[in-house]
Amino acid sequence: MKIASFLNLWLLGWAFTTCCLGGRSVEAARPNVLFIAVDDLNDWIGCLGGHPQSLTPNIDRLAASGQLFSNAHCPAPACNPSRGAIMSGISPHVSGLYDNRQKMRQMMPDAELLPKYFSRHGYWSAGSGKILHYFTDADSWDDYFPPKETENPFPRTFYPKNRPVSLPVGGPWQYIETDWAALDVTGEAFGGDWSVSEWIGQQLSRQHDQAFFLACGIYRPHEPWFVPEKYFRPFLLDDIQLPPGYREDDLDDLPPSGKSRGPNRYFAHIRKHGQWKQAIQGYLASIHFADSMVGRVLDALANGPNRDNTIVVLWSDHGWHLGEKHHWQKYTGWRVCTLVPLIVRVPAGVSALPDGTRAGAVCSRPVNLLSLYPTLTDLAGLPAKEGNDGPSLVPLLKDPQSDWPHASLTFLNRPGNLAISGERWRYIRYGNGDHELYDIAKDPHEWENLAERPEHNAEIRRLQRFVPETFANYRSDNTASLPVLSWNPIGDGALPESKPGEATVDVIIANRAGQPVDVWWIDAEGRARSFGTLEAGWQKAFGTHPGTVLHVQTIDGKTIGYFIVDDQPSLAMIPAL
């Protein structure tokens, strides 16, 4: 009896220990997620072949170790609606977030973003750099660099003092950051993306007590194309090749809506000043720099304790025109603007994909970045979030050639305007009924619009079935209706006393100074607290308190003025210096 009792107790203890340790091992086996965003990157990477001179060895090695989606498209061809859709899982046509002038939280006040969802399910969610459109959404993160409370996702970045450097300003219409130059600085002195990759690398190099969702926002090749000179060296100006997709007569067969979205003042201005090749050189150099920062992050992962249990996803928010369709920048429905890099690498042992992704796999099915939210929750074994508008990519990660009944939809800046990407065909429909059709298998640069040819009517009807029945209305942010706070210029003299009340109020701070500025708020004890750097031309909403003094400095520390916050939502306009 004593022996039997001992065995029973031993078995009970063994079962209890196994259960508990098993629970911990299951918890420890939850995959980490490294979520890498690269800003304004089109298909000019080696593994997509968009430009023959691009140098992206690190992104290419990630593709070689995971799965490349060669037909992936953005939810919208602009930063704000694309990133808002990716991070919320909600399509622009559902949320009403269509362009950069709107505020994500005004359109989606209750949306639970991807890092918050992971955090609520036991993950440590942290990030650095640009993941959302010039704000962090502090409540969605456990940690951030720079500190999430500043709502400024950018570490200090070295920029030339005298600007523009290369492209003269053509008028008030020109975005001040449309400029390029090789800088005589090291990566560390440059800061910006180097600092982001350093912080992310530190997180990857240490052991964590819980699984993590770690977002890395690389800002280049977003304008301005200022990067250290070493990244310009491989691209000799005399050898620069023009975009493969450029064609002088490319606008001739477009409908009126297409022609109105094609030529813009930027491209004509750049050509007028003989800067086309210089701009392409700057873009290629900025891509090369961004790729090197991605490489720093991947090396930190490979050399750290998390290498075998971390899902890696790399994506870009939208593409970029460099003269194709006589257009510069983004905002269009053409493939050069909607097609984006998307690479997913899943390690073995993930329950939804036990063998992991096959190294070097390529999937040509039409997919959308809206699918990242449900894909990652599937891979992490989390409950599906209600309201996700994209299908999970897990079936395609299991078999890149599996049946895929979906098209990829990219929504333009107003309801009813969209591009539909299939595996072979692409269809662009404008709100007024104008349309375009392209056979990508024969015409990857979309030079020949087939929409008016009767023999393709059946294909048009097939693609039109993917058009949503309803579109959310477009709502502006109503900035014009806000009362404007008085601007008080000042030298280096004393600021008035700050008397912040307990109530909270939103202030939109708009920087029209023509240069970056630092914005501070002064607390009740007279201490300056940072709202971060506001680049030239930017505007951001900040939550603060009535009676607070907002202190504005140049980035070299010179005080230029202040605002005193009112007791209602207001606009604080920093004037031209």
Number of C-alpha atoms within 10 A of each C-alpha: 6 7 8 9 10 11 12 12 12 12 12 12 12 12 13 12 12 13 12 12 12 13 12 11 12 10 13 15 17 22 27 25 23 23 20 23 25 27 24 26 26 26 24 24 25 19 20 17 11 16 18 13 17 21 22 21 17 22 22 19 16 23 25 18 18 25 24 27 25 20 24 24 32 31 33 36 30 27 25 22 33 29 25 30 32 27 21 25 26 26 26 30 27 17 21 24 33 34 23 16 15 19 21 26 12 14 20 16 9 9 17 17 20 23 25 22 20 23 18 13 11 14 22 21 23 22 29 28 30 25 28 22 19 19 20 25 19 16 13 19 22 16 17 23 21 21 19 21 19 21 22 25 28 26 20 16 15 17 15 11 9 7 15 16 14 15 20 15 15 13 9 7 9 13 15 21 18 20 21 24 24 19 19 13 14 13 19 14 14 19 19 22 29 23 23 26 26 19 20 27 20 14 20 25 19 13 11 14 9 15 24 24 25 26 22 26 25 28 22 26 25 20 19 20 24 28 31 22 16 16 22 22 12 15 20 11 15 9 11 17 14 15 17 12 18 17 14 10 10 19 20 12 16 20 17 14 16 21 16 11 16 21 17 16 14 20 20 16 17 21 13 10 11 12 17 19 20 21 23 21 30 26 28 26 30 28 28 27 27 28 23 21 22 27 19 18 25 23 16 22 23 14 12 17 15 21 18 15 19 25 25 21 21 20 21 27 32 31 27 30 24 22 26 26 29 22 21 20 20 22 24 29 29 30 26 24 27 33 28 30 29 26 24 22 25 28 20 18 15 20 15 17 17 12 13 18 23 19 16 15 19 22 18 16 24 23 30 29 31 30 22 28 27 25 20 23 17 20 21 20 14 15 11 14 14 8 12 19 17 24 19 22 23 19 16 20 26 16 15 21 13 12 10 15 8 16 21 25 31 30 30 26 21 20 19 20 22 26 28 25 31 21 17 16 20 24 24 28 22 20 13 10 11 15 23 24 24 23 19 18 10 11 13 16 20 21 21 19 20 20 21 13 9 9 10 12 13 10 14 20 10 9 19 14 10 14 16 12 7 10 16 16 15 18 15 16 14 9 14 9 9 15 13 16 20 15 14 13 13 15 11 11 9 8 17 13 15 20 18 20 15 10 10 14 17 19 24 19 21 19 22 18 16 15 19 19 24 19 22 20 24 21 20 15 10 14 11 15 15 18 21 20 24 23 19 19 16 13 19 20 17 15 12 23 23 21 21 22 26 24 23 24 19 17 15 10 11 14 20 18 20 24 22 23 26 21 17 14 21 20 24 25 18 26 13 10 8
